[in-house]
């Protein structure tokens, strides 16, 4: 089984996004939730992630509202697939700004 972590950076301020709610979904069901820490991280989102297709959803709209900024994006999401019999770590960060967001596979 694999493990999962995430990190959210606000590139409009150059700072980590603390307090963003993130949920992990599989087959349309929420299987885990977390909130980013002061470094913008959820270091161990899921300790044991079986092979399959998942969606990681960050509620960035609510976070931008709390920080006094507007965005048209209520959430950012990453759809990803873990491998069969893989024992690896998936670090899937979000890079956000009020006008857009992106992702990459980190380490």
C-alpha positions in Angstrom: 0.0 0.0 0.0 1.0 3.6 -0.6 0.9 6.8 1.5 -0.4 10.2 0.6 0.5 13.8 1.7 -0.3 17.3 0.3 1.0 20.8 0.6 -0.8 24.1 -0.4 1.2 27.2 -1.3 -0.4 30.6 -2.1 1.8 32.0 -4.9 0.0 35.3 -4.8 1.5 35.9 -1.3 4.4 33.5 -1.4 3.2 31.8 1.8 1.8 28.5 2.8 -2.0 28.2 3.0 -2.8 27.4 6.6 -6.3 26.2 7.5 -7.4 24.8 4.1 -9.8 21.9 4.4 -8.9 19.0 2.1 -10.8 15.8 1.6 -9.9 12.5 -0.1 -12.6 10.8 -2.2 -12.9 7.4 -3.7 -15.9 6.4 -5.8 -17.7 9.6 -4.9 -17.4 9.0 -1.1 -15.3 11.0 1.3 -12.8 8.6 2.9 -10.6 11.1 4.8 -10.4 14.8 5.6 -7.7 17.1 7.0 -6.7 20.7 7.4 -3.4 22.2 6.4 -1.1 23.1 9.3 1.0 26.4 9.6 3.3 25.2 6.9 0.4 24.5 4.6 0.9 20.7 4.9 -1.0 17.6 5.6 2.0 15.3 6.2 0.1 12.0 6.4 -3.2 12.3 4.8 -3.7 8.6 4.4 -1.4 6.1 6.1 -2.4 3.2 3.9 -3.7 3.9 0.4 -4.8 0.8 -1.6 -4.4 0.8 -5.3 -7.2 2.6 -7.1 -8.6 5.9 -8.4 -8.9 8.9 -6.1 -9.7 12.6 -5.9 -8.0 15.0 -3.6 -10.2 18.2 -3.1 -9.0 21.4 -1.5 -11.7 23.9 -0.4 -9.8 27.0 -1.6 -12.9 29.2 -2.1 -13.7 29.1 1.6 -10.1 29.8 2.5 -9.8 32.8 0.1 -13.0 34.2 1.6 -11.6 33.8 5.1 -8.5 35.7 4.0 -10.6 38.5 2.6 -10.0 37.7 -1.1 -12.3 36.6 -3.9 -11.9 33.7 -6.3 -14.2 32.1 -8.8 -12.9 28.6 -7.8 -14.7 27.0 -4.9 -12.2 24.1 -4.9 -9.1 22.7 -6.6 -9.0 19.0 -7.3 -6.5 16.4 -8.3 -7.7 13.1 -9.8 -5.0 10.4 -9.5 -4.5 6.7 -9.6 -2.3 4.6 -7.4 -0.6 1.4 -8.7 -1.3 -2.2 -7.8 1.2 -3.6 -5.3 3.1 -0.3 -5.2 4.6 0.7 -1.9 5.4 4.3 -2.7 4.6 7.8 -1.4 2.4 10.2 -3.3 3.0 13.8 -2.5 0.4 15.9 -4.4 0.8 19.7 -3.8 -1.5 22.5 -4.8 -0.2 25.8 -5.9 -3.0 28.3 -5.6 -3.9 32.0 -6.3 -7.2 33.8 -6.5 -7.0 33.6 -10.3 -6.1 29.9 -10.7 -4.4 26.8 -9.4 -2.0 24.1 -10.4 -0.4 20.9 -9.2 2.6 18.6 -9.7 3.8 15.4 -8.3 6.3 16.2 -5.5 8.5 13.9 -3.4 
